[in-house]
Amino acid sequence: MCARILYVEDNPQNMRLVRKFLSMAGYEMLEAADGLTALDMAGSQCPDLILLDINLPDIDGVEVTARLKATPELSHIPVVALTANAMHGDRERFLAAGCEGYIPKPITKNELLNTIAHLLPQR
């Protein structure tokens, strides 16, 4: 069984790129374009991992992470911040907010797949 990964991203080009990387690697990808949809999908679809843009049109990725980690049945899902926020201290801020990983944009295929493999070693 392949891992199910929820990607939360409001930029269609970024969504298409990650979809290509994940499908080539054999992952099933779920898609959400905003934070509230992502929370609903996390609850109903039970993804194995969430790739999360921080700058979303409704609630930001930090708030999405906080809500996920505060929900007992969702708190175990690893969250990776996949974001254009790449200033000094951003990585530490997102990890402190509850993310298990951080990938700055523009992403590379190897960094994305290595991060996923690290967080889902049993796959």
C-alpha positions as CSV (number, residue, x, y, z in Angstrom):
1,M,0.0,0.0,0.0
2,C,1.4,3.4,-0.9
3,A,1.5,6.3,1.4
4,R,-1.2,9.0,1.1
5,I,0.2,12.5,1.2
6,L,-2.0,15.6,1.6
7,Y,-0.4,18.7,-0.1
8,V,-1.9,22.0,0.9
9,E,-1.0,24.7,-1.6
10,D,-2.8,27.6,-3.3
11,N,-0.4,27.9,-6.2
12,P,-1.4,25.7,-9.2
13,Q,2.2,25.5,-10.6
14,N,3.6,24.3,-7.3
15,M,0.7,21.8,-6.9
16,R,1.5,20.4,-10.4
17,L,5.2,20.1,-9.7
18,V,4.7,18.3,-6.4
19,R,2.0,16.1,-8.0
20,K,4.5,15.0,-10.6
21,F,7.3,14.3,-8.1
22,L,5.0,12.3,-5.8
23,S,3.3,10.3,-8.6
24,M,6.6,9.3,-10.1
25,A,7.7,8.1,-6.6
26,G,4.5,6.0,-6.2
27,Y,2.8,8.1,-3.6
28,E,-1.0,8.8,-3.6
29,M,-1.5,12.6,-3.4
30,L,-4.5,14.4,-1.9
31,E,-4.9,18.1,-2.6
32,A,-6.2,21.1,-0.7
33,A,-6.0,24.8,-1.8
34,D,-6.5,26.3,1.7
35,G,-6.1,25.5,5.4
36,L,-9.7,24.9,6.3
37,T,-10.1,22.4,3.5
38,A,-6.9,20.7,4.6
39,L,-8.2,20.3,8.1
40,D,-11.4,18.7,6.8
41,M,-9.5,16.4,4.5
42,A,-7.0,15.4,7.2
43,G,-9.9,14.3,9.4
44,S,-11.8,12.5,6.6
45,Q,-8.9,11.0,4.5
46,C,-6.3,10.2,7.2
47,P,-3.2,11.0,5.2
48,D,0.1,9.5,6.2
49,L,1.9,12.9,5.9
50,I,1.0,16.5,5.2
51,L,3.0,18.9,3.0
52,L,1.9,22.3,4.1
53,D,2.4,25.7,2.5
54,I,2.6,28.4,5.2
55,N,1.1,31.3,3.2
56,L,-2.5,30.2,2.5
57,P,-5.5,32.3,1.6
58,D,-7.6,31.6,4.7
59,I,-5.7,30.5,7.8
60,D,-1.9,30.2,7.6
61,G,0.1,27.0,7.9
62,V,1.1,27.7,11.4
63,E,-2.5,27.8,12.5
64,V,-3.3,24.6,10.5
65,T,-0.4,22.8,12.2
66,A,-1.6,24.0,15.7
67,R,-5.1,22.7,15.0
68,L,-3.8,19.4,13.7
69,K,-1.5,18.9,16.7
70,A,-4.3,19.8,19.1
71,T,-6.6,17.1,17.6
72,P,-5.7,13.8,19.2
73,E,-6.7,11.6,16.2
74,L,-4.6,13.8,13.8
75,S,-1.7,14.8,16.0
76,H,0.4,11.8,14.9
77,I,0.5,12.9,11.3
78,P,3.9,14.3,10.3
79,V,3.7,17.9,8.9
80,V,6.3,19.3,6.6
81,A,6.4,23.0,6.0
82,L,6.9,23.5,2.3
83,T,7.2,27.2,2.0
84,A,8.7,30.3,0.3
85,N,9.4,31.6,3.9
86,A,13.2,31.0,3.8
87,M,14.6,33.8,6.0
88,H,16.9,33.2,8.9
89,G,14.9,31.7,11.7
90,D,12.0,30.5,9.6
91,R,13.0,26.8,9.8
92,E,13.2,27.0,13.6
93,R,9.9,28.8,13.9
94,F,8.0,26.2,11.9
95,L,9.6,23.3,13.7
96,A,8.8,25.0,17.0
97,A,5.2,25.4,15.8
98,G,4.9,21.6,15.5
99,C,6.1,20.8,12.0
100,E,8.4,17.7,11.8
101,G,10.1,18.9,8.6
102,Y,10.9,22.1,6.6
103,I,11.6,22.5,2.9
104,P,12.2,25.9,1.4
105,K,10.9,26.8,-2.0
106,P,11.9,26.4,-4.7
107,I,11.9,22.7,-3.9
108,T,14.0,20.0,-5.4
109,K,12.8,16.5,-6.2
110,N,15.6,14.9,-4.1
111,E,15.0,17.1,-1.0
112,L,11.3,16.4,-1.1
113,L,11.5,12.7,-1.6
114,N,14.3,12.3,1.0
115,T,12.3,14.3,3.6
116,I,9.3,12.1,3.0
117,A,11.3,8.9,3.2
118,H,12.9,10.1,6.5
119,L,9.5,10.8,8.0
120,L,7.9,7.6,6.6
121,P,10.7,5.1,7.0
122,Q,8.4,2.1,7.1
123,R,7.1,2.7,3.5
